[in-house]
């Protein structure tokens, strides 16, 4: 009642439940003219802060992870030509860094990698 002798009935508005379909999300990353589907993968926090799997149309997989020493990839280019040698990393690392999927925190500007600790003499 509002003091005017008028009563107001509260109407409860219940909407019918709308069945929701699960949504599928996907991310496609183009590196040169090659498309890679990208998805996060679980990783042990002791080993890496985050990790992503890149899949080419032919089924080839590459895992890229953000470690305490900087980004790492399991592609042959990174493993045999760049790991510990080329601070920029392979094209997979460069692409994920460019789009912010992995970060270069604590990494020297322009190099994308931290230096690994040297063994004690």
DOLUMPA-46739 format. One record per residue: y, z, x of N, C-alpha, C, O in turn; residue number from 0; residue in one letter. Coordinates in pm, 1 decimal. Layout:
     n.py     n.pz     n.px    ca.py    ca.pz    ca.px     c.py     c.pz     c.px     o.py     o.pz     o.px   i aa
        Y        Z        X        Y        Z        X        Y        Z        X        Y        Z        X NUM  A
...
***
This chain:
     n.py     n.pz     n.px    ca.py    ca.pz    ca.px     c.py     c.pz     c.px     o.py     o.pz     o.px   i aa
   -117.4      0.0     83.8      0.0      0.0      0.0    123.4      0.0     88.1    126.2     59.4    195.9   0  X
    224.3    -68.0     39.2    346.2    -82.7    115.5    465.5    -18.5     46.9    579.4    -53.3     78.1   1  X
    443.3     73.5    -44.9    552.0    142.6   -111.3    610.2     65.7   -228.5    702.9    114.3   -293.3   2  X
    557.9    -54.1   -257.7    609.1   -131.6   -368.9    508.2   -137.8   -483.0    525.6   -213.3   -578.6   3  X
    403.4    -58.1   -471.9    300.6    -60.3   -573.8    208.1   -180.3   -562.5    132.7   -211.1   -654.8   4  X
    214.8   -247.8   -448.3    129.2   -364.1   -427.6     22.6   -326.0   -326.2     53.4   -274.8   -218.5   5  X
    -99.4   -350.4   -360.3   -205.8   -323.6   -263.5   -249.3   -456.0   -200.9   -253.9   -560.1   -266.5   6  X
   -279.9   -448.3    -75.6   -321.2   -567.1     -1.2   -465.0   -546.4     42.8   -498.2   -447.2    107.7   7  X
   -546.0   -637.7      7.8   -686.1   -630.5     49.6   -699.6   -699.7    184.2   -649.9   -810.5    204.4   8  X
   -766.8   -632.9    274.5   -790.4   -691.8    405.5   -911.1   -784.7    394.7  -1018.3   -744.4    349.7   9  X
   -892.4   -905.3    435.1  -1000.1  -1002.7    430.2  -1055.1  -1015.8    571.6   -984.0  -1047.7    666.9  10  X
  -1181.6   -990.3    580.2  -1240.5  -1005.2    712.7  -1279.1  -1151.6    731.4  -1347.1  -1212.7    649.0  11  X
  -1234.2  -1201.9    839.5  -1258.7  -1341.5    870.2  -1371.7  -1350.0    971.8  -1351.2  -1327.6   1091.1  12  X
  -1487.8  -1381.6    924.9  -1599.7  -1399.7   1016.7  -1634.6  -1547.1   1020.1  -1663.1  -1609.5    917.8  13  X
  -1631.6  -1598.2   1135.8  -1665.3  -1739.0   1153.9  -1815.4  -1751.3   1173.5  -1878.7  -1666.2   1236.0  14  X
  -1869.6  -1855.6   1120.4  -2012.8  -1875.1   1143.9  -2037.7  -1903.1   1292.5  -1956.7  -1968.1   1358.6  15  X
  -2149.8  -1853.5   1343.6  -2185.6  -1876.6   1482.8  -2210.1  -2025.0   1504.3  -2288.8  -2087.3   1433.1  16  X
  -2144.2  -2078.4   1599.5  -2164.1  -2218.6   1633.4  -2260.6  -2222.8   1751.2  -2232.1  -2167.2   1857.2  17  X
  -2372.8  -2287.5   1733.1  -2465.8  -2294.1   1846.7  -2402.2  -2372.6   1961.5  -2349.0  -2482.0   1942.8  18  X
  -2409.2  -2314.2   2078.4  -2348.7  -2378.3   2195.1  -2458.9  -2430.5   2286.6  -2554.9  -2360.5   2318.9  19  X
  -2441.8  -2553.7   2326.2  -2534.7  -2612.0   2421.7  -2492.6  -2568.6   2561.4  -2373.6  -2560.7   2591.9  20  X
  -2590.0  -2540.8   2645.0  -2552.8  -2510.2   2783.4  -2486.6  -2633.1   2845.7  -2531.2  -2746.2   2826.2  21  X
  -2382.5  -2608.9   2918.8  -2311.0  -2718.5   2982.2  -2366.3  -2743.8   3121.1  -2404.6  -2651.4   3192.9  22  X
  -2369.3  -2866.8   3155.6  -2411.5  -2904.6   3289.9  -2288.0  -2949.1   3366.5  -2210.9  -3033.0   3319.7  23  X
  -2270.7  -2893.0   3482.5  -2158.8  -2929.2   3567.0  -2212.5  -2993.1   3693.6  -2320.5  -2957.8   3741.0  24  X
  -2138.9  -3084.7   3746.9  -2179.5  -3149.9   3870.5  -2056.8  -3188.4   3951.1  -1948.4  -3208.9   3896.5  25  X
  -2075.4  -3197.5   4079.2  -1967.3  -3237.0   4167.8  -2020.4  -3347.2   4257.8  -2124.5  -3331.6   4321.7  26  X
  -1949.2  -3457.5   4262.7  -1985.9  -3568.4   4350.1  -1875.1  -3583.4   4452.9  -1756.9  -3591.1   4419.3  27  X
  -1915.6  -3587.2   4577.0  -1823.0  -3597.3   4689.2  -1845.2  -3732.3   4756.5  -1957.8  -3766.8   4792.3  28  X
  -1739.0  -3807.1   4773.0  -1748.5  -3936.6   4841.2  -1707.1  -3918.0   4987.5  -1598.5  -3868.2   5016.9  29  X
  -1795.1  -3958.9   5077.5  -1763.4  -3960.4   5220.0  -1780.0  -4105.8   5262.9  -1890.3  -4160.4   5261.2  30  X
  -1670.8  -4165.9   5300.5  -1665.5  -4310.1   5322.1  -1712.9  -4376.3   5192.1  -1649.2  -4358.3   5088.4  31  X
  -1820.6  -4450.7   5195.0  -1868.7  -4515.0   5071.3  -1998.9  -4454.7   5022.4  -2069.7  -4516.1   4942.6  32  X
  -2030.9  -4336.0   5069.2  -2154.7  -4270.0   5031.0  -2124.7  -4153.5   4937.3  -2039.7  -4069.1   4965.8  33  X
  -2196.4  -4150.5   4824.7  -2179.6  -4042.0   4727.9  -2282.6  -3932.9   4756.1  -2400.2  -3960.2   4780.2  34  X
  -2235.5  -3810.1   4752.4  -2321.7  -3692.8   4769.3  -2301.0  -3602.8   4648.3  -2187.3  -3574.0   4611.2  35  X
  -2409.7  -3558.4   4586.6  -2394.5  -3453.3   4486.7  -2388.7  -3322.2   4564.6  -2460.4  -3304.2   4663.0  36  X
  -2304.0  -3232.1   4520.2  -2280.2  -3106.9   4591.8  -2311.4  -2990.4   4499.8  -2269.6  -2988.5   4384.0  37  X
  -2384.6  -2894.1   4551.7  -2413.6  -2774.1   4474.2  -2421.9  -2653.5   4564.9  -2462.5  -2665.0   4680.6  38  X
  -2383.5  -2537.3   4513.3  -2393.8  -2415.6   4594.3  -2540.0  -2376.0   4609.4  -2621.0  -2399.4   4519.7  39  X
  -2573.1  -2316.7   4722.1  -2707.3  -2263.5   4742.2  -2696.0  -2118.0   4785.4  -2599.0  -2077.7   4849.6  40  X
  -2795.9  -2041.3   4749.4  -2797.7  -1899.6   4784.8  -2816.5  -1886.1   4936.0  -2888.0  -1964.0   4999.0  41  X
  -2750.5  -1785.7   4991.7  -2767.1  -1760.8   5134.5  -2759.1  -1611.3   5160.5  -2694.1  -1536.5   5087.5  42  X
  -2826.3  -1570.6   5265.6  -2822.8  -1431.2   5308.7  -2684.0  -1403.8   5365.3  -2640.5  -1476.1   5454.9  43  X
  -2612.1  -1301.5   5316.3  -2476.6  -1275.2   5365.8  -2471.0  -1242.2   5515.5  -2364.6  -1251.3   5576.8  44  X
  -2583.2  -1204.5   5573.4  -2585.4  -1180.2   5717.4  -2578.2  -1312.9   5792.7  -2524.1  -1319.7   5903.1  45  X
  -2632.9  -1417.7   5732.5  -2638.6  -1548.8   5797.2  -2514.5  -1632.7   5768.6  -2458.7  -1694.7   5859.2  46  X
  -2471.6  -1634.4   5642.8  -2357.8  -1718.7   5605.6  -2284.1  -1658.2   5487.5  -2342.7  -1588.8   5404.4  47  X
  -2154.6  -1685.7   5481.4  -2072.4  -1637.1   5371.0  -2093.5  -1720.1   5244.9  -2091.7  -1666.4   5134.1  48  X
  -2113.3  -1850.3   5261.2  -2140.4  -1941.3   5150.5  -2208.7  -2064.2   5206.4  -2198.9  -2094.6   5325.3  49  X
  -2278.4  -2134.5   5117.8  -2350.2  -2254.0   5162.0  -2356.0  -2354.6   5048.6  -2355.8  -2318.2   4931.0  50  X
  -2361.3  -2482.0   5085.9  -2368.6  -2591.7   4989.9  -2472.9  -2691.9   5035.0  -2492.5  -2714.9   5154.4  51  X
  -2539.6  -2751.1   4936.9  -2635.5  -2858.3   4963.8  -2574.0  -2989.5   4919.2  -2526.8  -3002.1   4806.2  52  X
  -2574.9  -3086.8   5008.6  -2527.1  -3221.8   4979.3  -2649.1  -3311.7   4968.4  -2733.8  -3312.8   5057.8  53  X
  -2658.7  -3387.3   4858.8  -2773.5  -3475.1   4834.8  -2725.3  -3618.1   4815.7  -2641.5  -3646.4   4730.0  54  X
  -2780.2  -3707.7   4897.7  -2750.5  -3849.8   4882.7  -2842.6  -3909.1   4776.2  -2942.8  -3848.2   4738.6  55  X
  -2807.9  -4027.6   4728.4  -2885.8  -4093.3   4623.6  -3030.1  -4120.0   4667.1  -3120.6  -4123.0   4583.8  56  X
  -3051.6  -4139.6   4798.0  -3188.0  -4166.7   4845.3  -3270.6  -4039.1   4861.6  -3386.2  -4045.1   4903.6  57  X
  -3211.3  -3922.4   4828.4  -3282.7  -3795.4   4835.8  -3259.2  -3717.0   4963.5  -3305.8  -3603.7   4975.1  58  X
  -3188.0  -3774.3   5059.8  -3158.1  -3703.7   5183.8  -3071.9  -3581.4   5153.4  -2974.1  -3590.3   5079.3  59  X
  -3109.0  -3467.3   5211.2  -3037.2  -3341.2   5189.1  -2974.6  -3291.5   5318.1  -3033.0  -3303.3   5425.8  60  X
  -2855.1  -3235.9   5305.7  -2790.1  -3167.4   5417.5  -2735.7  -3035.3   5365.0  -2672.1  -3030.6   5259.7  61  X
  -2761.0  -2929.1   5438.7  -2707.5  -2798.0   5402.8  -2593.0  -2764.5   5497.0  -2606.7  -2772.1   5619.1  62  X
  -2479.8  -2727.3   5438.2  -2362.1  -2688.0   5514.8  -2333.8  -2542.7   5480.3  -2332.3  -2505.7   5362.9  63  X
  -2311.4  -2460.7   5581.3  -2286.1  -2317.7   5557.0  -2164.1  -2271.8   5634.9  -2133.9  -2321.2   5743.6  64  X
  -2095.4  -2175.8   5575.3  -1979.3  -2112.7   5638.8  -2029.2  -1985.4   5704.2  -2062.4  -1889.4   5634.6  65  X
  -2035.1  -1982.6   5836.3  -2083.7  -1865.0   5908.2  -1967.1  -1790.4   5970.9  -1852.9  -1835.9   5964.6  66  X
  -1995.4  -1678.2   6030.1  -1893.1  -1601.5   6100.1  -1838.9  -1673.8   6221.7  -1732.8  -1638.3   6273.1  67  X
  -1911.6  -1776.2   6268.6  -1867.9  -1853.8   6385.0  -1807.1  -1986.8   6344.9  -1771.0  -2067.2   6430.8  68  X
  -1795.7  -2010.6   6215.8  -1741.9  -2136.4   6167.2  -1847.9  -2214.6   6092.4  -1963.2  -2172.0   6085.3  69  X
  -1810.4  -2327.7   6036.8  -1903.4  -2407.4   5958.3  -2015.2  -2467.5   6044.1  -1995.3  -2501.6   6160.7  70  X
  -2133.1  -2479.3   5982.6  -2247.8  -2541.6   6046.5  -2316.1  -2632.7   5946.2  -2312.5  -2607.8   5825.7  71  X
  -2378.6  -2738.9   5996.7  -2449.7  -2834.6   5911.9  -2584.3  -2862.8   5977.1  -2598.3  -2852.7   6099.0  72  X
  -2682.9  -2897.8   5895.9  -2813.4  -2929.5   5953.7  -2838.3  -3080.2   5967.3  -2952.3  -3123.2   5985.0  73  X
  -2731.5  -3160.0   5959.1  -2747.4  -3304.7   5978.8  -2768.0  -3332.6   6128.5  -2723.0  -3255.1   6212.8  74  X
  -2836.0  -3443.3   6161.3  -2858.9  -3475.8   6302.7  -2729.6  -3492.3   6383.4  -2724.8  -3454.7   6500.5  75  X
  -2626.6  -3547.4   6322.8  -2500.4  -3564.9   6395.0  -2446.0  -3431.0   6442.2  -2403.6  -3418.4   6557.1  76  X
  -2446.8  -3330.6   6354.5  -2396.3  -3199.1   6394.3  -2489.0  -3134.9   6497.4  -2443.3  -3084.8   6600.2  77  X
  -2618.6  -3136.8   6469.7  -2714.1  -3067.8   6557.0  -2718.8  -3124.8   6698.0  -2728.1  -3049.2   6794.7  78  X
  -2712.4  -3257.7   6711.2  -2730.5  -3318.5   6842.9  -2602.7  -3362.4   6912.2  -2603.2  -3384.6   7033.2  79  X
  -2492.5  -3375.5   6837.6  -2370.1  -3426.0   6900.0  -2250.6  -3332.1   6891.3  -2157.5  -3344.4   6970.9  80  X
  -2250.8  -3239.6   6797.5  -2127.3  -3165.3   6773.6  -2137.8  -3013.3   6788.1  -2040.7  -2949.6   6828.8  81  X
  -2251.8  -2954.3   6756.4  -2265.7  -2808.2   6756.9  -2231.6  -2752.5   6894.4  -2300.9  -2779.7   6992.4  82  X
  -2125.2  -2674.9   6900.5  -2080.5  -2614.3   7025.2  -2004.8  -2708.3   7116.8  -1956.9  -2667.0   7222.4  83  X
  -1993.3  -2835.4   7077.2  -1925.8  -2933.7   7161.4  -1797.7  -2984.1   7096.1  -1689.8  -2979.1   7155.3  84  X
  -1811.8  -3032.7   6972.8  -1698.5  -3091.0   6900.1  -1650.8  -2990.6   6795.0  -1721.1  -2965.7   6697.1  85  X
  -1533.6  -2933.6   6814.1  -1487.0  -2830.2   6721.7  -1454.4  -2880.8   6580.7  -1440.1  -2800.2   6488.8  86  X
  -1442.6  -3011.6   6562.3  -1409.2  -3064.7   6429.9  -1530.2  -3063.9   6337.9  -1514.9  -3048.1   6216.8  87  X
  -1648.1  -3080.2   6391.5  -1768.8  -3079.9   6310.3  -1802.5  -3218.6   6259.0  -1730.3  -3314.8   6285.1  88  X
  -1911.1  -3228.2   6186.9  -1956.9  -3355.8   6131.8  -1876.0  -3392.3   6006.7  -1791.2  -3315.6   5961.1  89  X
  -1904.3  -3510.6   5953.1  -1829.9  -3557.3   5835.3  -1855.9  -3469.6   5713.5  -1769.7  -3458.6   5626.3  90  X
  -1973.0  -3406.9   5705.9  -2003.4  -3320.1   5591.3  -1916.3  -3194.7   5595.6  -1860.9  -3152.8   5494.0  91  X
  -1905.2  -3136.1   5713.7  -1818.7  -3018.3   5731.8  -1673.6  -3055.6   5704.6  -1603.7  -2983.9   5633.0  92  X
  -1627.9  -3166.5   5760.6  -1489.2  -3208.8   5741.7  -1457.2  -3228.0   5593.4  -1349.8  -3189.1   5547.7  93  X
  -1549.5  -3287.5   5518.7  -1525.6  -3311.1   5375.7  -1519.0  -3180.2   5297.8  -1430.5  -3163.0   5214.0  94  X
  -1611.1  -3087.6   5324.0  -1609.2  -2960.1   5251.3  -1487.2  -2876.9   5288.4  -1432.1  -2807.1   5203.2  95  X
  -1444.5  -2883.2   5413.0  -1321.1  -2815.0   5453.3  -1200.5  -2875.9   5383.2  -1112.8  -2803.8   5335.6  96  X
  -1196.2  -3007.1   5376.9  -1083.2  -3077.4   5316.0  -1063.9  -3036.0   5170.5   -950.9  -3019.6   5124.7  97  X
  -1174.8  -3019.2   5097.9  -1165.3  -2984.6   4956.3  -1175.6  -2835.2   4929.2  -1184.1  -2793.8   4813.6  98  X
  -1174.8  -2754.4   5033.8  -1170.3  -2609.5   5016.7  -1299.7  -2545.6   4971.3  -1298.7  -2430.5   4927.6  99  X
  -1411.2  -2616.4   4980.3  -1538.5  -2557.2   4940.6  -1588.8  -2458.8   5045.0  -1654.3  -2360.0   5011.9 100  X
  -1558.3  -2485.8   5169.3  -1578.3  -2387.9   5275.1  -1442.2  -2366.2   5338.4  -1355.3  -2453.3   5333.2 101  X
  -1424.9  -2250.9   5397.3  -1294.6  -2218.5   5453.2  -1304.1  -2202.8   5603.7  -1410.6  -2176.2   5659.4 102  X
  -1192.0  -2219.7   5666.4  -1185.6  -2206.0   5810.6  -1117.1  -2077.3   5850.9  -1043.7  -2075.4   5949.7 103  X
  -1139.4  -1968.1   5776.4  -1075.2  -1840.5   5810.0  -1109.9  -1800.4   5952.1  -1226.4  -1802.7   5991.8 104  X
  -1009.7  -1764.3   6026.9  -1032.5  -1720.5   6163.9  -1066.1  -1834.5   6257.8  -1102.5  -1812.1   6373.3 105  X
  -1054.1  -1954.9   6209.3  -1085.2  -2071.1   6291.5   -954.6  -2126.3   6345.3   -854.2  -2130.6   6274.2 106  X
   -955.9  -2168.5   6470.7   -834.6  -2223.0   6530.5   -783.1  -2339.5   6447.3   -860.8  -2424.9   6404.4 107  X
   -653.2  -2343.0   6424.7   -593.1  -2449.5   6345.9   -625.5  -2584.5   6408.5   -612.4  -2603.2   6529.5 108  X
   -667.5  -2676.7   6325.3   -698.3  -2811.3   6370.5   -836.3  -2828.0   6430.0   -878.8  -2941.2   6453.1 109  X
   -908.2  -2720.1   6455.9  -1041.2  -2735.5   6514.7  -1152.0  -2703.7   6416.7  -1264.0  -2751.4   6434.7 110  X
  -1125.8  -2626.2   6315.3  -1222.4  -2587.6   6212.0  -1333.8  -2495.4   6262.3  -1421.5  -2460.4   6183.2 111  X
  -1335.0  -2454.0   6390.1  -1445.3  -2370.6   6439.0  -1394.1  -2259.0   6528.8  -1294.5  -2273.7   6599.6 112  X
  -1464.7  -2147.8   6523.6  -1439.9  -2039.0   6617.3  -1522.5  -2065.5   6741.8  -1621.8  -2138.0   6736.6 113  X
  -1482.5  -2008.0   6851.9  -1567.0  -2019.8   6969.9  -1675.6  -1914.0   6960.4  -1651.7  -1802.4   6914.4 114  X
  -1793.8  -1950.3   7004.2  -1905.5  -1856.2   7002.6  -1888.9  -1759.2   7118.6  -1836.8  -1795.8   7224.0 115  X
  -1933.5  -1634.9   7099.1  -1923.2  -1540.2   7210.2  -2011.5  -1585.0   7326.6  -2122.9  -1633.5   7306.9 116  X
  -1960.3  -1567.9   7446.4  -2035.4  -1606.0   7566.0  -2123.8  -1489.6   7607.2  -2084.4  -1373.8   7593.5 117  X
  -2244.0  -1519.3   7657.9  -2332.2  -1411.1   7701.4  -2270.6  -1334.5   7819.5  -2202.4  -1391.6   7904.6 118  X
  -2296.8  -1204.5   7821.1  -2244.6  -1119.5   7929.4  -2318.4  -1151.7   8058.3  -2437.9  -1181.2   8056.6 119  X
  -2247.3  -1145.9   8169.3  -2309.4  -1174.9   8300.3  -2393.0  -1059.0   8345.7  -2453.0  -1064.5   8453.1 120  X
***
